[in-house]
Amino acid sequence: MSETNSNEPLDGTSGADGDINDGQGTYDVVLLVEQALSRQDAEQVRSLHNEIADQVVYHVLVPLEDAAARVEASVGMLGAGDVMSSPALAMTEEELAAVREECRTRSDHDLATTLSALTAAGATARGAVTGQPPVDALTDKVTEVGAREAIILTRPHVVAEFFHVDWTSRARRKLGVPVLHLLEHENFDEQAGGTGEGITGL
């Protein structure tokens, strides 16, 4: 899992010790995002840490979509009649490789877009596309950088497109830092007035 950097921090220090308002170290936040952040998303995330004097560094994780699961889910959405009448549902290795490449390209694009949005919002951000299970990747990154908190941003899930794991609940069970769940492409007021899926945290 290689990292892409944006606005590399001036100070490499991080961790849970020390005063976050003395301006001497970094305040590391790990972001697990389901899709590319919009400019509004990035500005809202940045606004959560405006009062911190230390340099806030965002570590973005974008999960690599599983190509095989995507194909299986697409087949699962077909009706029984469609399945019976389809001459060939099985994909060749070449076709599956093409889907994998498409997934990787999309994930890379989402990461680049997210880093760009955070930078435009005045943030220091770095990130990577990860093939690990999302919560495992989040846990590892929090430990690696000594993060003070984790933020999980997902799109609203009226109906899961393929399969949706409750990342937030699992992360709260595994991490010893505050975990905030936000909905992408909605402002704080919209999320607070919704069905309770957004703006949840410890």
N, C-alpha and C positions, 0 to 999 in steps of 0.2 A: 504494500500500500504506500504509494509515493505521495508526497504532499506538494501542493501548489501554494505558493506564498503570495500575499498581497500586502504591501506596507509592512515589511519585516520589522518586528519590534526592535527598539533601540536597546532594550535591556533583556537579556535572556533569562532573568530570574523569574521564578514563579513558585507557587506552593501555597499551602494553607496557613503559613506562619507570617506574622508581621502585620503592620497596619496598612490597610488597603487605601488609606487616605493620606499617606505620607509622600506619595509621588515617587517612591524609590524603586518599586518592583512592577510586576505585571499581575493583572487580575485575569485569569484564564477562564474562558467559558467555552464549553463544547456544544456545538449545534448539530443535532441530527435532523436532516431535512429530507422530506419525502419527494419534493420537487423544487425546481428553481425558485428562489425568493424573488419577489417583486421589489421595486424600490420602496413601496410602502412597508412591506414586511421588514426590510432591512432597517428602515428608519425607526420602526417600532421596537425592534430588538435593540438597536443602539440606544434608544431613549430609556431603556431599563437600567442603563449603567452610566448615565450622564453625570451623576453625582460622585462617581468614584475617581479619586485623584490619580491612582496608579494607572498605568497604561493597560487598557482593556484589550485583550487579544482573543479573537474568536477562532476556534478550531472547527471547521465545517466538515461534516461527514455526510456523503451522499451514498446510500446503498446502491450497489450494482444490481439492477433488476435481473432476476433469474429467467433466462431465455426459455428453458424447458418448462418452467411453471407457467410462463406466459402462454406458450403454445397449448399446454394442457387446459388452462383456464379458457382459452379461446374455443377449444373443442367442447368444453363443458357447457359453454353458452349456446351451442347449437342445439336445436330441437332434435328429438329422436328421429324424426323423418329426414332431417338434413343429414344426420349421421349415416342413416341407412342408404341414402341416395348418393352420398359422396363417393366417388370412385377411389380416392386415395387420401386418407387423412394423415397417414404417416409421412413425416418429413424426411428428406434425405439429409445426410450429414452436411452437404453443402448449404442446403436451405436453413438448417439449424445454425450453422456457422454464421450465415448472413443475419439471422435474428439476433445472435449473440453480439455481433458487431454493431448492429443497430442499437441494442441496449447499451453497449459501452459508449457509443457516440452520444447517445442521449444523456447518459449519466455525466460524461465529461462536459457536455454543454451546460447541464444544470449546475454543475460545480462552478464553471467559469462565470455563468450568469450571476450566481449567488455571490461569489467573491467580488465581482464588479459592483453589484448592488450595495454590498456592505462598504466597499471602499468609497463609493459615491456618497454614502451616508456618513463618511468620516471615520469609519472603523478600520482597525488593523485586523486583517483576516488571512488565514491560511487554510488549506483544506485538502481533502483526498476523497477519491471514490474508493469504496471498500467492498470487497466480496465477502466479508465476514457477516454473520447474522448481525443485524443492526444494533441490538442491545449489547451484544458482546463487543462490537467495535466501539460503542459509546463508553462502555465500562473500561476497556483498555486505554482509550484516549484520555479519559478523566484521570486514570492512574498515572499515565505517562507524563502528562503536563501538570499534574497537581491542580486540576481545575477546581474552582470555587463553586461552580454550579453547572448544570446541564439544562439545555433547552431543546425540546423536541417540537418540531413544526411539521404538521401534517395537513393535508387537504381535508375538507369536511367529508366524512364517510357516511353518506346516506345509504349507499350500497357499495360494498367493497368491489373494486374492479376485478381483482384476481383473488387475493386473500389478504386479510389485514390482521396483523398481530398487534395487540395492544402494547406498543412499545413503552408508553409512559408508565403503565402499571408495573411492567417487568423491570424497567429501569429503577423505579422507586424501591423495589425489593432488593436490588443489587448494589445500589450506590449509596454512599454516605454523604452526598451533597444534595442541596435542593434541586428538584427537577420541575421545570415549568413546561406545560403543554400549551402550545398556541396553534391556532388555525391559520394557515396561509391564506393570503388574499382577503383577509377580513381585518378591520381595525379593532381596537380594544373594545370600543362601545358595542360594535356588532357582535363580538364574541360574548361579551358579558350579558347581552340580552337574548342570547340564543338558547339552545337546548341543554347547555351545560357541558358541551364537548370541548369548548375552547377555554383558555385562561384557567387552567387548573394547575395547581402546584402544591408544594409542601411549605 
